[in-house]
Amino acid sequence: MDRLPLEIFEQITSYLWREKEDTRDGPTPVRVQPALANLACVSAQYQQLVEQQTFNYIHLRSTELEAFEKIFQQKSRRQTCLKTLDFHVMLPKYGQSQWARYVGSLVELTDG
C-alpha cells in the first residue's frame, strides 16, 4: 500500500469526507471522517497523511481541553497540521435560585 503515489491517496481520502450537523453547541456543519480514520492503520505513511487532514480543523469545547492537550502534546507533527481551531467555552448551568439571585442583583444595579 505504501507504493501508491501520494496524489492517488489524497484523491481517495477526499471522497471519504462528509458534512455532518454538530448539535453540541448549536447547528454547525462540521467535516467528519469516519472512514478516513480507519485508513491511518494501513501504514505509517497513511497515518501521517490522515493526520494532516484530520487535525487540519478542530472543533473543541473547553470541557475537552485535557484530551486535546494529550493528543497534541505527544506529536509535534500534529501541531503543524492544525490550521483552524474552533473553540467554545462551556459555562456551568445556572440553577433556578442562582439565576434569580443574578437577575435580582442586576435589578438592584439598574434601580440604584
C-alpha positions as CSV (number, residue, x, y, z in Angstrom):
1,M,0.0,0.0,0.0
2,D,2.9,2.4,0.6
3,R,3.7,2.2,-3.1
4,L,0.6,4.1,-4.2
5,P,1.6,7.7,-5.2
6,L,0.7,10.3,-2.7
7,E,-1.6,12.1,-5.2
8,I,-3.8,9.0,-5.6
9,F,-4.1,8.5,-1.8
10,E,-5.1,12.2,-1.4
11,Q,-7.8,11.7,-4.1
12,I,-9.1,8.6,-2.4
13,T,-9.3,10.3,1.0
14,S,-11.0,13.4,-0.4
15,Y,-14.1,11.2,-1.1
16,L,-14.2,10.0,2.5
17,W,-15.1,13.4,4.0
18,R,-18.7,14.2,4.5
19,E,-20.6,17.1,6.1
20,K,-22.4,16.4,9.4
21,E,-24.5,18.6,11.7
22,D,-22.8,19.0,15.0
23,T,-25.5,19.8,17.6
24,R,-23.3,20.0,20.7
25,D,-23.3,23.8,20.6
26,G,-26.0,24.5,18.1
27,P,-26.5,23.6,14.4
28,T,-23.0,23.9,12.9
29,P,-21.8,21.9,9.8
30,V,-18.7,20.0,10.7
31,R,-16.5,17.9,8.5
32,V,-16.2,14.4,9.8
33,Q,-14.2,11.4,8.6
34,P,-15.4,8.1,10.0
35,A,-13.9,6.1,7.2
36,L,-10.7,8.2,6.9
37,A,-9.6,7.5,10.4
38,N,-9.6,3.7,9.6
39,L,-7.0,4.3,6.9
40,A,-4.5,5.5,9.5
41,C,-3.9,1.9,10.5
42,V,-2.8,0.8,7.0
43,S,0.8,2.2,7.3
44,A,2.9,4.9,8.9
45,Q,2.7,6.9,5.6
46,Y,-1.0,6.7,5.6
47,Q,-1.2,7.6,9.3
48,Q,0.7,10.8,8.6
49,L,-1.5,11.7,5.6
50,V,-4.7,11.0,7.5
51,E,-3.5,13.1,10.5
52,Q,-2.8,16.0,8.1
53,Q,-6.4,16.0,7.1
54,T,-7.9,15.0,10.4
55,F,-6.1,17.6,12.5
56,N,-6.5,20.4,10.0
57,Y,-9.7,21.7,11.7
58,I,-10.6,21.0,15.3
59,H,-13.9,21.8,17.0
60,L,-13.1,22.0,20.7
61,R,-15.1,22.6,23.8
62,S,-13.5,23.9,27.0
63,T,-14.5,20.6,28.7
64,E,-12.3,18.7,26.2
65,L,-9.0,20.6,26.9
66,E,-7.3,17.8,28.7
67,A,-7.8,15.3,25.9
68,F,-6.8,17.9,23.3
69,E,-3.6,18.6,25.2
70,K,-2.7,14.8,25.3
71,I,-3.3,14.4,21.6
72,F,-1.3,17.4,20.5
73,Q,1.4,17.3,23.1
74,Q,2.6,13.8,22.0
75,K,3.3,14.6,18.4
76,S,4.6,18.0,17.2
77,R,3.7,16.8,13.7
78,R,0.0,17.1,14.7
79,Q,0.6,20.7,15.9
80,T,1.8,21.7,12.4
81,C,-1.3,20.2,10.8
82,L,-3.7,22.4,12.8
83,K,-4.9,25.3,10.8
84,T,-8.3,26.2,12.4
85,L,-9.3,25.8,16.0
86,D,-13.0,26.4,16.7
87,F,-13.1,26.9,20.5
88,H,-16.3,27.0,22.5
89,V,-16.2,28.0,26.2
90,M,-18.7,25.8,28.2
91,L,-20.1,27.6,31.2
92,P,-21.8,25.8,34.1
93,K,-25.6,25.9,34.0
94,Y,-27.4,28.1,36.5
95,G,-30.0,26.6,38.8
96,Q,-33.3,28.4,39.3
97,S,-32.2,30.0,42.6
98,Q,-28.8,31.1,41.3
99,W,-30.5,32.7,38.2
100,A,-33.0,34.5,40.5
101,R,-30.1,35.9,42.6
102,Y,-28.3,37.0,39.4
103,V,-31.3,38.7,38.0
104,G,-32.1,40.3,41.4
105,S,-28.6,41.8,41.6
106,L,-29.0,43.3,38.1
107,V,-32.3,44.9,39.1
108,E,-30.6,46.4,42.1
109,L,-27.8,47.8,40.0
110,T,-30.2,49.4,37.5
111,D,-32.6,50.8,40.2
112,G,-29.9,52.2,42.4
